[in-house]
């Protein structure tokens, strides 16, 4: 049985049991994946109603949420260090619920995108602060074990969310999905407020100084290893979000699989979930940089192969199978690189770990959105523009990875 840290200034009045704590943290963290993946089946209906003249714009509903989440990550960590964990999660949840109401009643795509940005800002709170809760209560191997349990639960959400979203849409229409979002985050936040005591004691709270954040940003961007690892992470996440924002259109419009898209996506997510397990087994033996280089090289060849398959003009059912395998490879590559790239970027930043984590994650997330939006909007009824975009990103990432230097690889 794992026991929380014993320091009286950091321990809560009463700790939750391990099973309940893991379930709570997983549910808080899962609000992000649920907000993205359950939205995918709704894109055709939303596009037809709010942007009938340009259905491609519907995919901006995904990237706008990610943009808001990335921007929120810049400030959520410092706010949690200043005002406490629970109050920041509560504030983020309130903003998120208000944004879902805004989205529910919207009649234009522009206001929908604004609502999704606000939802992302709100969702940044449980995404970031949930990890701070774990750090407050556990350390070392205990923390690693807790996080492995959380990620195991978390990995199931992308597999289930599209099917759940499709069921909600079939029952209540696309607006009903926003009611489900509000209920989900309200339940997890109420669970937190009722069961988990505050983990950051008042005497351990730090003043909010933006000059400190700016100084940390200069240090992160000025260090060659941290800077390069952050750029490569941006490219890796850009590939992931490009596929994520376009994949519903590809399955629906290119391969006529709109009705079964949620099943295809669930299968892809389950296969890709093994990446984190494989990485945990390989990283200690091979090192982070060799794994990143190998995955980027593999993605270059996989994407080049996908481009060739599309240009061959094979029957749709055969091309569909190749596309599904290629999509798994993109998700798999993200699972084997993003965590390692984050660790590489953070390695020289131990003295400012909290601020650096927010800066690296936020920079990579926002940058990835700026990559994904133009790639996604190039959709022409085939996955060719997407495959070309992923190939270019993989080539750049592979080249930049060769420039990252560290002593332990």
C-alpha positions in Angstrom: 0.0 0.0 0.0 1.4 3.4 -0.9 1.4 6.0 1.8 1.4 9.7 1.3 4.3 11.9 2.3 4.7 12.5 6.0 5.7 16.1 6.0 3.0 17.8 8.1 3.0 21.0 6.0 2.2 19.2 2.9 -0.1 16.3 3.9 -3.9 16.7 3.9 -6.0 16.3 7.0 -7.2 12.9 5.8 -5.7 11.1 2.7 -8.0 9.3 0.3 -7.4 5.6 -0.2 -5.1 4.7 -3.1 -7.9 3.4 -5.4 -10.2 6.4 -4.9 -7.3 8.8 -5.3 -6.2 7.2 -8.6 -9.8 7.2 -9.9 -10.3 10.9 -8.9 -7.0 12.0 -10.6 -7.7 10.0 -13.7 -11.2 11.5 -14.0 -9.9 15.0 -13.6 -7.2 14.4 -16.2 -9.7 12.6 -18.5 -11.7 15.8 -18.9 -9.3 16.9 -21.7 -9.4 13.7 -23.7 -13.2 13.4 -23.3 -13.6 17.1 -24.5 -11.6 16.3 -27.6 -12.5 12.7 -28.6 -16.2 12.7 -27.8 -16.5 15.8 -30.0 -15.2 14.0 -33.1 -18.5 12.3 -34.1 -20.4 15.6 -33.8 -18.2 17.5 -36.4 -20.3 16.6 -39.5 -23.5 17.7 -37.9 -22.0 20.9 -36.5 -20.3 21.7 -39.8 -23.6 21.1 -41.8 -25.5 23.5 -39.4 -22.9 26.2 -38.6 -20.6 26.1 -41.7 -22.4 24.5 -44.6 -20.4 26.4 -47.2 -17.0 25.1 -45.9 -17.2 21.8 -44.0 -13.5 21.8 -43.5 -13.8 24.6 -40.9 -15.6 22.3 -38.5 -12.3 20.7 -37.6 -11.3 24.0 -36.0 -13.6 23.0 -33.2 -10.9 20.5 -32.1 -7.9 22.8 -32.5 -9.5 25.8 -30.9 -10.0 23.7 -27.7 -6.4 22.6 -27.8 -5.3 26.3 -28.3 -7.2 27.4 -25.2 -5.8 24.5 -23.2 -2.3 25.4 -24.3 -2.8 29.1 -23.4 -4.3 28.1 -20.0 -1.3 25.9 -19.2 1.0 29.0 -19.1 -0.8 30.4 -16.1 -2.6 27.5 -14.4 0.5 26.1 -12.6 1.5 29.5 -11.1 -2.1 30.2 -10.1 -2.3 26.8 -8.3 0.9 27.6 -6.4 -0.5 30.9 -5.3 -4.2 30.2 -4.5 -4.1 26.4 -3.8 -5.0 23.4 -5.9 -8.8 23.0 -5.2 -9.7 26.7 -5.8 -8.0 26.7 -9.2 -9.6 23.5 -10.3 -13.0 24.9 -9.1 -12.4 28.1 -11.0 -11.4 26.2 -14.2 -14.5 24.0 -13.9 -16.8 27.0 -13.6 -15.3 28.6 -16.7 -15.6 25.3 -18.5 -19.3 24.9 -17.6 -20.1 28.5 -18.6 -18.3 27.9 -21.9 -20.3 24.7 -22.6 -23.5 26.7 -22.1 -22.2 29.3 -24.5 -21.5 26.5 -27.1 -24.9 24.9 -26.5 -26.8 28.0 -27.5 -24.5 29.2 -30.3 -25.7 29.7 -33.8 -22.5 30.6 -35.6 -19.2 28.7 -36.0 -17.2 31.8 -34.9 -19.0 31.9 -31.5 -18.6 28.1 -31.3 -14.8 28.4 -31.7 -14.7 31.1 -29.1 -16.6 28.9 -26.7 -14.2 26.0 -27.4 -11.2 28.2 -26.6 -12.8 29.1 -23.3 -13.5 25.4 -22.6 -9.8 24.7 -23.3 -8.8 27.5 -20.8 -11.0 25.9 -18.2 -9.9 22.4 -18.9 -6.2 23.4 -18.4 -6.9 23.6 -14.7 -7.7 19.9 -14.0 -5.1 18.9 -16.6 -2.2 20.7 -14.9 -3.3 20.8 -11.2 -4.3 17.1 -11.0 -0.6 16.3 -11.5 0.3 18.9 -8.8 -2.0 17.0 -6.4 0.0 13.8 -7.1 3.3 15.6 -6.5 2.0 17.1 -3.2 1.2 13.7 -1.8 3.6 11.3 -3.3 7.3 11.3 -4.3 9.8 9.0 -6.0 8.7 5.5 -6.8 5.3 6.0 -5.1 4.6 8.9 -7.4 5.7 7.0 -10.5 3.5 4.1 -9.5 0.5 6.3 -8.9 1.0 8.0 -12.3 1.2 4.7 -14.0 -2.2 3.7 -12.6 -3.6 7.1 -13.6 -2.3 6.8 -17.2 -3.7 3.2 -17.5 -7.1 4.5 -16.7 -6.6 7.6 -18.8 -5.6 5.6 -21.8 -9.1 4.0 -22.0 -10.8 7.4 -22.5 -9.8 7.9 -26.2 -11.1 4.4 -26.9 -14.5 4.9 -25.3 -15.2 8.7 -25.8 -16.1 8.6 -29.5 -18.6 5.8 -29.0 -20.1 7.6 -26.0 -20.2 10.8 -28.0 -21.9 9.0 -30.9 -24.5 7.6 -28.6 -25.2 11.0 -27.0 -25.5 12.6 -30.4 -27.9 9.9 -31.6 -30.1 10.4 -28.5 -30.1 14.2 -28.2 -28.4 15.8 -31.2 -25.0 17.4 -31.3 -25.9 20.1 -28.7 -26.4 17.3 -26.1 -22.7 16.6 -26.1 -22.0 19.9 -24.4 -24.5 18.9 -21.6 -22.4 15.7 -21.2 -19.2 17.7 -21.0 -20.7 20.0 -18.3 -22.0 17.0 -16.3 -18.6 15.2 -16.5 -16.5 18.0 -15.2 -19.1 18.9 -12.6 -19.1 15.4 -11.2 -15.3 15.2 -11.0 -15.0 18.6 -9.4 -17.7 17.9 -6.8 -15.9 14.7 -6.0 -12.7 16.6 -5.5 -14.2 19.3 -3.4 -16.1 16.9 -1.2 -13.5 14.1 -0.7 -10.0 15.5 -1.2 -8.7 18.1 1.3 -6.5 20.9 0.1 -2.9 19.6 -0.4 -1.0 22.9 -0.5 -0.7 24.4 3.0 -1.1 28.2 3.2 2.5 28.6 4.4 3.8 26.8 1.3 2.0 29.0 -1.2 4.1 31.3 -3.4 3.3 34.8 -4.6 2.3 35.3 -8.2 5.1 37.1 -10.0 5.0 37.3 -13.8 8.6 38.5 -13.8 9.5 35.1 -12.5 7.6 33.4 -15.3 9.2 35.5 -17.9 12.7 34.8 -16.5 12.0 31.1 -16.5 10.8 31.4 -20.1 14.0 33.1 -21.1 16.0 30.3 -19.5 14.0 27.5 -21.2 14.2 29.1 -24.6 17.9 30.0 -24.1 19.1 26.5 -23.3 19.9 24.5 -26.4 18.7 21.1 -25.2 15.5 22.5 -23.7 14.8 24.7 -26.8 15.4 21.9 -29.3 13.4 19.3 -27.3 10.5 21.7 -27.0 10.6 22.4 -30.8 10.6 18.7 -31.6 7.8 18.1 -29.1 5.9 20.8 -30.9 6.3 19.0 -34.2 5.4 15.6 -32.6 2.2 17.1 -31.1 1.5 18.9 -34.3 1.5 15.6 -36.2 -0.9 14.1 -33.6 -3.3 17.0 -33.6 -3.3 17.2 -37.4 -4.4 13.6 -37.6 -6.8 14.0 -34.7 -8.6 17.0 -36.2 -8.9 15.5 -39.8 -9.5 11.8 -39.1 -13.3 12.0 -38.8 -13.5 13.7 -42.2 -11.2 11.2 -43.8 -13.1 8.2 -42.5 -16.4 9.8 -43.4 -15.9 11.6 -46.7 -13.0 9.6 -48.2 -13.8 6.0 -47.1 -17.6 6.3 -46.3 -17.1 5.1 -42.8 -18.9 7.9 -40.9 -21.4 5.6 -39.2 -18.6 3.3 -37.9 -16.0 6.0 -37.3 -16.2 5.7 -33.5 -15.4 2.0 -33.7 -12.4 2.5 -36.0 -11.1 5.3 -33.7 -11.6 3.2 -30.6 -9.6 0.3 -32.1 -6.8 2.8 -33.1 -6.7 4.2 -29.6 -6.5 0.8 -28.0 -3.6 -0.2 -30.2 -1.8 3.1 -29.7 -2.2 2.9 -25.9 0.5 0.2 -25.8 3.1 2.8 -26.7 3.5 4.1 -23.2 4.0 0.6 -21.8 6.6 -0.2 -24.5 8.4 3.1 -23.8 8.6 2.4 -20.1 10.4 -0.9 -20.9 12.7 0.5 -23.5 13.8 3.9 -22.3 16.0 2.7 -19.4 17.8 0.4 -21.8 18.1 2.5 -25.0 17.8 6.1 -23.8 15.4 8.8 -24.8 17.1 10.3 -27.8 17.6 7.0 -29.7 13.9 6.2 -29.3 12.9 9.6 -30.5 15.2 9.4 -33.6 14.0 5.8 -34.4 10.3 6.8 -34.2 10.7 10.0 -36.3 12.6 8.0 -38.9 9.9 5.3 -38.9 7.2 8.0 -39.2 9.1 9.4 -42.3 8.9 6.0 -44.0 5.4 5.3 -42.9 4.1 8.7 -44.2 6.1 8.4 -47.4 4.5 4.9 -47.8 1.0 6.4 -47.2 1.6 9.0 -49.8 2.6 6.4 -52.3 -0.4 4.2 -51.5 -2.8 7.2 -52.0 -1.2 8.0 -55.4 -1.5 4.4 -56.6 -5.3 4.8 -56.6 -6.1 1.4 -54.9 -9.7 0.5 -54.1 -11.1 2.4 -51.2 -11.4 -0.7 -48.9 -7.7 -1.6 -49.3 -6.6 2.0 -48.9 -8.7 2.3 -45.8 -6.7 -0.5 -44.1 -3.4 1.2 -45.0 -4.8 4.5 -43.6 -5.9 2.9 -40.4 -2.4 1.4 -39.9 -0.8 4.7 -40.7 -3.0 6.5 -38.2 -2.0 4.0 -35.5 1.6 4.8 -36.3 1.1 8.5 -35.8 -0.6 7.9 -32.4 2.0 5.3 -31.5 4.9 7.7 -32.4 3.3 10.4 -30.2 3.2 7.9 -27.3 6.8 7.0 -27.7 8.2 10.6 -28.2 6.2 13.3 -26.3 7.0 12.0 -22.8 10.6 11.5 -23.7 10.9 15.0 -25.3 9.3 16.5 -22.3 11.8 14.8 -20.0 14.7 15.9 -22.2 13.5 19.5 -22.1 13.1 19.4 -18.3 16.4 17.7 -17.6 18.5 20.9 -17.3 15.6 22.8 -15.7 15.4 21.1 -12.3 15.9 24.3 -10.4 12.7 25.8 -12.0 10.9 22.6 -12.7 7.3 23.9 -12.0 7.6 27.0 -14.2 9.6 25.2 -16.9 7.0 22.4 -17.1 4.2 24.9 -17.8 6.3 26.8 -20.3 7.4 23.7 -22.2 4.0 22.1 -22.3 2.2 25.3 -23.2 4.7 26.2 -25.9 4.5 22.8 -27.5 0.7 22.7 -27.3 0.1 26.2 -28.9 2.8 25.6 -31.5 1.2 22.2 -32.4 -2.1 23.9 -33.0 -0.5 26.4 -35.4 0.9 23.4 -37.3 -2.3 21.4 -37.3 -4.7 24.1 -38.4 -3.2 24.7 -41.9 -2.6 21.0 -42.5 -6.2 20.2 -41.6 -7.7 22.9 -43.7 -5.9 21.6 -46.8 -8.2 18.5 -46.7 -9.4 17.9 -50.3 -11.4 14.7 -49.9 -8.3 12.5 -49.6 -5.7 12.1 -46.8 -2.9 13.1 -49.2 -2.4 16.7 -47.8 -2.4 15.2 -44.3 0.2 12.6 -45.2 2.4 15.2 -46.8 2.2 17.4 -43.8 3.0 14.6 -41.4 6.0 13.6 -43.6 7.4 17.1 -43.6 7.0 17.4 -39.8 8.7 14.0 -39.3 11.6 15.0 -41.5 12.1 18.3 -39.5 11.8 16.5 -36.2 14.3 13.8 -37.2 16.8 16.5 -38.3 16.4 18.6 -35.1 16.6 15.5 -32.9 20.1 14.8 -34.2 21.1 18.2 -32.9 20.0 17.5 -29.3 23.0 16.7 -27.1 23.0 15.1 -23.7 25.6 13.1 -21.8 23.5 10.0 -21.0 22.5 8.8 -24.4 
